[in-house]
Amino acid sequence: MFESKEHAHRRLNILTGEWVQVSPHRSKRPWQGQVEKLDQVKRPAHDPTCYLCAGNERAGGEKNPDYTSTFVFTNDFGALQSDIPEGGETSGLLQSKRERGICKVICFSPRHDLTIPEMEVKDITKVVDLWVEECHALSNHDFINHIQIFENKGSVMGCSNPHPHGQIWANNFLPSEINRKDLNLKAYLFL
């Protein structure tokens, strides 16, 4: 008898409209591949060389205030910028359109050595409150149509700084996957 927890199958992702291959039995195979070691480095509460620590100069040249709680600023090297000129290019197969946006960095704490799971609940609440506040503020821009908040953590995922922080990306256009999910969710809603 077929069991979805045991046998290979395809599942419809109702949000994307895509059929996804699922092979649950593969989780039983032995693993001899790479295993990442936990970061055992003891970090100081304040690192004078860290461009996200309170009072330090950032990579873009501005100085951080001596913040004592959460701290947010426009990313010095953001993936999106708000002052992109109108336009785009079409050349053969290449087509491009401008993408305006705003990127912000959120330092969860002035403590260089303190990650979210190690923070007090009251301090985590301040982080979440700041997320909400930033979402409201960014949604007031007439060109912002999508806001994504995420945490940057760990060198394995490519994080360029160990100071506990996250980012907010506010886009002009819906990213492709979000747009596809939005369309499929609306289609499902009106079945």
Beta strands, then each sheet from edge to edge (+ up, - down):
strand 1: 9-13
strand 2: 18-22
strand 3: 71-74
strand 4: 88-91
strand 5: 94-97
strand 6: 101-107
strand 7: 146-152
strand 8: 165-171
sheet 1: 1+ 2-
sheet 2: 3+ 6- 8+ 7-
sheet 3: 4+ 5-
end
